[in-house]
Amino acid sequence: MFDLGMDEVVVVFVIALLVYGPKDLPELGRKAGKYIAMFKRMVNDVKRQMDAELYDYTKPIKTEIEKINMESLEAALKHQPDITQANPAAAEKLTDQKPPTTPEAAAPETPRDGTPINGK
């Protein structure tokens, strides 16, 4: 937060020890911790409130952007040419194609060392 190194913390501790004395130093530490925790709570409350307000304003904008994106996608799909109308021969080739074979599908029934699989 304040980017204090170990040297600075030691100097502050020594000064506090000299100014307040060893009897009042624990009380000072408790008060400082209490005020720091209270400050953090206030900052977190302000952050939470700001996020809630911003969410209320950004939610309709996000839904509108999503709606526009869906409309533009639907329009692009609507204007996409149909391959069956443009080139019937190409469409026929697409429907007649067989799925490509994989090397696993064309693998031999015996392993490389020549021993039969499952006793065949």
Backbone as JSON, one array per atom type, in Angstrom:
{
  "sequence": "MFDLGMDEVVVVFVIALLVYGPKDLPELGRKAGKYIAMFKRMVNDVKRQMDAELYDYTKPIKTEIEKINMESLEAALKHQPDITQANPAAAEKLTDQKPPTTPEAAAPETPRDGTPINGK",
  "N": [[0.83, -1.18, 0.0], [1.75, 1.38, 0.98], [4.25, 0.9, 0.21], [6.4, 0.2, 1.96], [9.57, -0.67, 3.14], [11.54, -3.09, 4.99], [13.43, -1.72, 6.47], [12.29, 0.85, 6.78], [10.03, 0.23, 8.3], [11.18, -0.64, 10.68], [12.42, 1.73, 11.55], [10.16, 3.37, 11.97], [8.94, 1.9, 14.01], [10.88, 2.09, 16.06], [10.88, 4.87, 16.52], [8.21, 5.19, 17.37], [8.35, 3.66, 19.69], [10.14, 5.19, 21.22], [8.71, 7.59, 21.47], [6.12, 6.93, 22.57], [6.63, 4.97, 24.48], [7.22, 1.77, 26.11], [4.96, 0.83, 27.48], [2.6, 2.02, 26.48], [2.68, 1.35, 23.8], [1.52, -1.21, 22.85], [-1.24, -0.6, 23.11], [-1.42, 1.52, 21.31], [-0.86, 0.14, 18.95], [-3.12, -1.56, 18.78], [-5.16, 0.34, 18.43], [-4.34, 1.49, 16.01], [-4.56, -0.74, 14.29], [-7.31, -1.14, 14.49], [-8.33, 1.2, 13.31], [-7.27, 1.01, 10.75], [-8.54, -1.33, 9.81], [-11.19, -0.4, 9.87], [-11.02, 1.61, 7.93], [-10.43, 0.05, 5.65], [-12.83, -1.42, 5.45], [-14.62, 0.65, 4.86], [-13.63, 1.49, 2.37], [-14.04, -0.86, 0.87], [-16.85, -0.99, 0.97], [-17.52, 1.29, -0.52], [-16.44, 0.55, -3.0], [-18.02, -1.73, -3.56], [-20.55, -0.52, -3.76], [-20.13, 1.2, -5.94], [-19.6, -0.7, -7.96], [-22.09, -1.99, -8.06], [-23.74, 0.11, -8.96], [-22.57, 0.66, -11.45], [-23.01, -1.8, -12.71], [-25.77, -1.77, -12.98], [-26.06, 0.13, -14.96], [-24.54, -0.89, -17.1], [-25.59, -3.38, -17.76], [-28.0, -3.27, -19.46], [-26.78, -2.27, -21.76], [-24.97, -4.28, -22.47], [-26.77, -6.39, -23.05], [-28.05, -5.28, -25.26], [-25.93, -5.11, -27.09], [-25.37, -7.85, -27.44], [-27.78, -8.59, -28.65], [-27.66, -7.13, -31.06], [-25.4, -8.35, -32.18], [-26.38, -10.96, -32.57], [-28.43, -10.45, -34.42], [-26.93, -9.48, -36.61], [-25.45, -11.76, -37.19], [-27.47, -13.55, -37.92], [-28.4, -12.21, -40.2], [-26.14, -12.38, -41.82], [-25.99, -15.14, -42.2], [-28.34, -15.53, -43.57], [-27.88, -14.31, -46.01], [-25.94, -15.88, -47.1], [-24.67, -17.72, -49.82], [-26.28, -20.55, -51.3], [-24.85, -23.64, -51.86], [-25.91, -25.74, -53.28], [-27.72, -24.63, -55.07], [-26.1, -22.91, -56.56], [-24.07, -24.5, -57.74], [-24.81, -27.42, -58.85], [-23.35, -29.76, -59.45], [-21.14, -29.68, -57.75], [-22.42, -29.87, -55.31], [-23.43, -32.45, -55.51], [-21.07, -33.92, -55.51], [-20.25, -33.42, -52.89], [-22.18, -34.78, -51.37], [-21.74, -37.39, -52.18], [-19.27, -38.09, -51.2], [-17.14, -40.21, -49.28], [-16.41, -40.77, -45.83], [-13.11, -39.92, -44.69], [-10.62, -42.46, -44.26], [-9.04, -43.57, -41.31], [-5.72, -44.17, -40.03], [-5.89, -45.98, -37.92], [-8.19, -47.4, -38.47], [-7.49, -48.88, -40.69], [-5.62, -50.62, -39.72], [-3.6, -53.57, -39.35], [-4.66, -56.92, -38.39], [-2.89, -58.25, -36.79], [-0.29, -57.72, -34.39], [2.87, -55.93, -34.68], [4.91, -57.67, -34.07], [4.11, -60.08, -35.01], [2.59, -61.92, -33.58], [-0.54, -63.5, -33.11], [-3.7, -61.85, -32.52], [-5.82, -62.32, -29.8], [-5.69, -65.06, -30.03], [-6.21, -65.81, -32.7]],
  "CA": [[0.0, 0.0, 0.0], [2.64, 2.52, 1.04], [5.53, 0.41, -0.27], [7.39, 0.35, 3.02], [10.5, -1.78, 3.28], [11.8, -3.51, 6.36], [14.18, -0.65, 7.14], [11.37, 1.92, 7.16], [9.16, -0.27, 9.37], [11.99, -0.65, 11.91], [12.58, 3.13, 11.96], [8.88, 3.82, 12.51], [8.75, 1.21, 15.29], [11.79, 2.66, 17.06], [10.38, 6.21, 16.85], [7.0, 5.01, 18.18], [8.78, 3.17, 21.0], [10.72, 6.31, 21.95], [7.7, 8.63, 21.74], [5.03, 6.46, 23.42], [7.12, 4.12, 25.55], [6.84, 0.36, 25.97], [3.66, 0.54, 28.1], [1.5, 2.49, 25.63], [2.84, 0.9, 22.41], [0.48, -2.18, 22.46], [-2.51, 0.11, 22.96], [-1.33, 2.26, 20.05], [-0.97, -0.86, 17.87], [-4.52, -1.98, 18.68], [-5.93, 1.45, 17.84], [-3.95, 1.61, 14.6], [-5.18, -1.86, 13.58], [-8.75, -0.91, 14.46], [-8.62, 2.25, 12.33], [-6.94, 0.49, 9.41], [-9.62, -2.24, 9.44], [-12.36, 0.42, 9.58], [-10.76, 2.27, 6.65], [-10.58, -0.97, 4.6], [-14.26, -1.7, 5.31], [-15.25, 1.77, 4.14], [-13.21, 1.44, 0.96], [-14.74, -1.99, 0.24], [-18.25, -0.6, 0.81], [-17.6, 2.22, -1.65], [-16.2, -0.25, -4.2], [-19.21, -2.55, -3.8], [-21.62, 0.37, -4.2], [-19.8, 1.65, -7.3], [-19.79, -1.83, -8.87], [-23.53, -2.2, -8.22], [-24.27, 1.18, -9.8], [-22.07, 0.46, -12.81], [-23.67, -2.97, -13.27], [-27.12, -1.37, -13.38], [-25.98, 0.88, -16.22], [-23.91, -1.64, -18.18], [-26.36, -4.57, -18.11], [-28.8, -3.08, -20.68], [-25.89, -2.07, -22.9], [-24.46, -5.6, -22.86], [-27.83, -7.15, -23.7], [-28.27, -4.68, -26.57], [-24.82, -5.53, -27.94], [-25.61, -9.25, -27.78], [-28.9, -8.63, -29.58], [-27.15, -6.66, -32.34], [-24.52, -9.39, -32.71], [-27.21, -12.07, -33.06], [-29.11, -10.0, -35.64], [-25.97, -9.42, -37.71], [-25.12, -13.13, -37.53], [-28.61, -14.09, -38.67], [-28.41, -11.58, -41.51], [-25.03, -12.93, -42.61], [-26.36, -16.5, -42.59], [-29.43, -15.46, -44.53], [-27.34, -13.89, -47.3], [-24.9, -16.8, -47.55], [-25.18, -18.45, -50.99], [-26.5, -21.99, -51.14], [-24.0, -24.3, -52.83], [-26.69, -26.64, -54.12], [-28.32, -23.84, -56.15], [-25.06, -22.3, -57.38], [-23.33, -25.5, -58.49], [-25.37, -28.73, -58.5], [-22.33, -30.81, -59.55], [-20.34, -29.63, -56.52], [-23.26, -30.38, -54.24], [-23.5, -33.9, -55.67], [-19.79, -34.46, -55.05], [-20.22, -33.35, -51.43], [-23.04, -35.81, -50.79], [-21.22, -38.71, -52.53], [-17.98, -38.35, -50.57], [-17.07, -41.11, -48.13], [-15.53, -40.19, -44.8], [-11.73, -40.41, -44.84], [-10.26, -43.54, -43.36], [-7.95, -43.25, -40.41], [-4.76, -45.27, -39.98], [-6.32, -46.98, -36.96], [-9.22, -48.24, -39.08], [-6.84, -49.75, -41.66], [-4.54, -51.34, -39.04], [-3.7, -55.03, -39.51], [-5.22, -57.65, -37.26], [-1.82, -58.79, -35.96], [0.69, -56.71, -34.01], [4.08, -55.89, -35.49], [5.8, -58.79, -33.82], [3.59, -61.24, -35.71], [1.75, -62.81, -32.77], [-1.96, -63.26, -33.39], [-4.49, -61.19, -31.48], [-6.89, -63.15, -29.22], [-5.56, -66.46, -30.41], [-6.65, -66.07, -34.08]],
  "C": [[0.87, 1.24, 0.0], [4.04, 2.16, 0.56], [6.63, 0.67, 0.74], [8.27, -0.89, 3.06], [10.72, -2.1, 4.74], [12.54, -2.42, 7.13], [13.24, 0.45, 7.64], [10.46, 1.5, 8.31], [9.92, -0.26, 10.7], [12.16, 0.77, 12.43], [11.3, 3.65, 12.59], [8.63, 3.17, 13.87], [9.63, 1.81, 16.38], [11.32, 4.06, 17.49], [9.13, 6.12, 17.73], [7.36, 4.53, 19.58], [9.36, 4.3, 21.85], [9.68, 7.35, 22.35], [6.67, 8.15, 22.75], [5.49, 5.59, 24.58], [6.59, 2.7, 25.41], [5.47, 0.03, 26.56], [2.5, 0.9, 27.16], [1.57, 1.97, 24.19], [1.82, -0.17, 22.01], [-0.89, -1.54, 22.26], [-2.54, 0.88, 21.64], [-1.47, 1.31, 18.85], [-2.4, -1.33, 17.67], [-5.37, -0.91, 18.03], [-5.62, 1.6, 16.36], [-4.6, 0.49, 13.78], [-6.68, -1.68, 13.42], [-9.11, 0.12, 13.38], [-8.3, 1.8, 10.91], [-8.04, -0.46, 8.93], [-10.89, -1.46, 9.09], [-12.22, 1.11, 8.22], [-10.94, 1.28, 5.49], [-12.05, -1.32, 4.37], [-14.97, -0.6, 4.53], [-14.89, 1.75, 2.67], [-13.92, 0.31, 0.24], [-16.22, -1.68, 0.04], [-18.43, 0.34, -0.38], [-17.4, 1.47, -2.96], [-17.44, -1.07, -4.56], [-20.36, -1.71, -4.33], [-21.37, 0.86, -5.63], [-20.01, 0.53, -8.31], [-21.27, -2.09, -9.11], [-24.14, -1.15, -9.13], [-23.83, 1.0, -11.25], [-22.74, -0.74, -13.47], [-25.07, -2.61, -13.74], [-27.11, -0.64, -14.71], [-25.43, 0.05, -17.37], [-24.72, -2.87, -18.61], [-27.23, -4.35, -19.35], [-27.92, -2.9, -21.92], [-25.36, -3.41, -23.39], [-25.53, -6.42, -23.56], [-28.13, -6.59, -25.09], [-27.17, -5.07, -27.56], [-24.99, -6.98, -28.37], [-26.73, -9.38, -28.8], [-28.45, -8.2, -30.98], [-26.25, -7.71, -32.97], [-25.32, -10.56, -33.27], [-27.93, -11.68, -34.34], [-28.15, -9.96, -36.82], [-25.55, -10.82, -38.14], [-26.24, -13.77, -38.34], [-28.68, -13.5, -40.07], [-27.29, -12.14, -42.4], [-25.35, -14.35, -43.06], [-27.46, -16.5, -43.63], [-28.91, -15.14, -45.93], [-26.23, -14.8, -47.82], [-25.44, -17.61, -48.73], [-25.29, -19.95, -50.7], [-25.73, -22.71, -52.23], [-24.79, -25.22, -53.76], [-27.35, -25.89, -55.27], [-27.26, -23.29, -57.09], [-24.37, -23.32, -58.26], [-23.83, -26.88, -58.11], [-24.33, -29.86, -58.56], [-21.47, -30.85, -58.29], [-21.14, -30.18, -55.35], [-23.37, -31.9, -54.3], [-22.21, -34.57, -55.21], [-19.72, -34.47, -53.53], [-21.04, -34.46, -50.8], [-22.51, -37.21, -51.08], [-19.91, -39.05, -51.84], [-18.12, -39.29, -49.39], [-16.17, -40.47, -47.09], [-14.11, -40.74, -44.96], [-11.43, -41.5, -43.83], [-9.06, -43.12, -42.53], [-6.97, -44.41, -40.4], [-5.17, -46.36, -38.99], [-7.35, -47.93, -37.57], [-8.6, -49.23, -40.05], [-5.71, -50.56, -41.03], [-4.71, -52.84, -39.23], [-4.2, -55.69, -38.24], [-4.14, -58.23, -36.34], [-0.87, -57.67, -35.58], [1.96, -56.83, -34.85], [4.99, -57.1, -35.25], [5.29, -60.08, -34.42], [2.73, -62.17, -34.88], [0.3, -62.51, -33.03], [-2.66, -62.61, -32.2], [-5.63, -62.11, -31.08], [-6.86, -64.58, -29.76], [-6.0, -66.77, -31.82], [-5.5, -66.42, -34.97]]
}
